[in-house]
């Protein structure tokens, strides 16, 4: 539980900055397609409409729709009629999409592992970092 009376804002800002930077470093090193972000969003959010997914991803709905068409053609997502609104669709992650996401995360893990080894980061520091990020991102 947070009990410090000292401002942690500068350190908290650095946490956000470096977490985002790590994501970009890993994406560049692993040549991850941007569409993986949508797969990860679907895994996190569960079945959603295109509008909800676009809002969560902070992209325009036409951009999200176009990306989803490509993912659907590859069998990574499925589109079903919305049960309450026949004009809308619900997007879900398929098993193939889950497998694609797991494979990408495996590659990402290898990239991070190599960085950790190069920089000599101790295992207990990694566990602490993971614990902090998990605590902050899990509802």
N, C-alpha and C positions, 0 to 999 in steps of 0.2 A: 504494500500500500504506500502511496506517495505521502511522505511526511516532512520532506525537506522544506525549510523556509528560504533557502537560497534559490534564486531563479535558475531554472534549468532550460530556459528558452533557447539560449545560444546552442547548447549541446543538443537539444531536441531538434533544432533546425538543421544542425549538422547530420543528425541521424537520417532525416528525410533526404537531405542532399546526397549523402553517400549511399543510401539504399537505392535511390533512383539511379545514381551513377553506376552502381554495380549492375543493375538490370540492363542498362545500356551497354556496358562493357561486355557482359555475357551475350547479349543479343548480337553484337557485332562479331564477337569471336566465334560464335556458333552458327552464324549466318541464318538466324531464325527469321522466318517470315512474320510479318506483322499480323497475319491471320491467327497466329498462335495466341495472341492477346484475346481475340474473341472466343477461342476455345476455352481459355482459362476463365474468362468472364462467365461463360455458360456453365462451367463446372462449379463455379462459386455461387452463381445466382439460381441455377436450376432453370426449368422451362420459363422462358420469357417471350414477350412480343419483340418485334424488331425495334419498335419505339423505345421500349424499356432497355434493350441492349444498347442501342445507340446512346441513350442518356447515360447509362452506366459507363460506357466507353468514352464518353465525351466526344462523340463524332456525329456528323450529320446523318440523318436517317438514310438518304440515298447512298452515302458511302458505305454504311453498314449493310444495307440491302445488297449492294453489289458484291461486297466481300462474302456475305452469306451465300449468295448464289454459287460462288466458286467453291465454298466449303461443302455446300449441298451436292454439287456435281461430283465432288471427290468422296461423297458418302460420309463426311465427318460430322455433319449436322443433319437433322431432319426437321421438316416443316409440317405442322399439322394445323388443321382448322381450330381456331380458338373456340372452346366449348361454349362461351357466353356471348361471343361476338363473331358471327360468321364472316364478317368483312376482314377480320384480322387473323393472323397466324401466330402460332406458338412455336418457338425454335427450341430444339433440344439437342444435346450432345449425344452422338451415337457411340456405340462401343468402339468403332473405328476411330472416332474423334478422341475418345479417352485414351486409346492406344497411341495415337499420334502425339497427344499431349504428354503422356508418360515417357515416350521415347525422347521428345524434346527436352523434358526435364532431366532425363538421364544425361543427355549431352551437356546441358547447362551445369549439372552437378560436376561433371568431369572438368569443365572449364574452371569452375570455382575451386575445385580441388587442386588443380595445377597452380592457380594463383595463390592459394593458401600455402602450398608447399614452397613456391618461389619466394614468398614473403616471410616464411617461417612463423606463421600464425599457429599458436598452440590450440590443441583440441578443446580445452576448457573455455578458451576465448570464443571459439566458434559456437560451442553449445550455449554460452551466455548470449551471444548475438542472436542465435536462432530463437532462444527463449524470449528475449525482448521483442523481436519482430512478431513472433507468434502471439504473444500476449496482446500486442497492440492491434493486430489484424483479425483476431478471432472474436466473434461476438458471442 
